[in-house]
C-alpha cells in the first residue's frame, strides 16, 4: 500500500516546535491535508513528539466527527540518528 506522506510538502515538517501550543497549532492546521479522515492512505512524519501526540489524539476525533471509521497507524524510525515519528490513516477493515 502506498502512503502519501504530506510532510514532504512542508518545510516545517522537520521542525521541533518550541512550545506545545505552537506544535498543536501546526498539527491542527494539517486537518485539511487529512480531510478529517475522508482521505485515507495519507501520513505525516515528524521529529516532534508534540505534533505526533496531537495527531494520534485528534485523527480519530476528526474521523468520528465525520462519521467515518479509519485505522490510525504509527511507527518510529531512526533517520540520520534522529527519531522520526510516523502516523498514517488507512481504511477501517469492517
N, C-alpha and C positions, 0 to 999 in steps of 0.2 A: 504494500500500500504506500503510495506517495503522499507525503505530508507537505503542504505549502507552508514553509517557515516564513512568517510575516516579519520576523526580526530582521531579515535581510534587507528590508525596505527602510529601516530607520537607523540613523547613526546613534541614537540614544539607546539602542538595544544592548550595547556593550558597556553602558554606563552603570555605575553603582551610585545610586542617589544618596545624598547626604542625610535626608530625613525620611521617616516613614510617610509623612504627608506627601512629599514630592513623589516618592515611589508609587503611592496609591493613586495619586492624580494621573501619573503616567499610565499605570496599569488600567485604570478606568477608561482612559482615552482609547484603549485598544478594543473596546466594546464593539465598535463598528467593524473592525477587522474580523472579529469572531462573529459578528452579526447576531449577538445574543444567543448563539447556539444554532442558528439557521444554517450556517456553513459548517461543514464537517471536514475532517482531514486537514485542519488548519492548526498550526502550532506556533509557539513562541519560545525562544531560548534566551536566557539572560544569566549574567553572573550575579545579579542582585537578588538575594533571597527574599527581600521585601516585596519585590514585584512578583516573584514566583508565588509567594504565600498568598498575596492578594488574588492572583488569578486562580489558584487552587480553590480558594473560598468562593469566588464570585462567578466563575464559569458555570457551575451547576445552578446557581441562583438565576443567572441570566437565562439559561435554558428553561428552567421551571417557569419563569415569568412568561415565557413564550409558549408554554405548554409543550415543550419538547423533551425528549429523553436522549441524552448523549452519554458517552463514556468519556471520562476525563482521565487521560494517561499522563504519567510523569516518569521522568528518569533524570539521572545526573551523570554527566560526563566530565572527565578531566581533560581539558583542552589547553595545550601550551602551559601546563602547570596550574591552570585556574579552573575552579569548579564551575561548571555551567549547568544550570537547572533548565530542564525542558518540560513543557506542558503542551499537550495537544488534545484535540477532541475528535472522536470518531463516532459513527452511528451506533446507537444502542442496539445490541442484539436482543431481540424480543423473543 
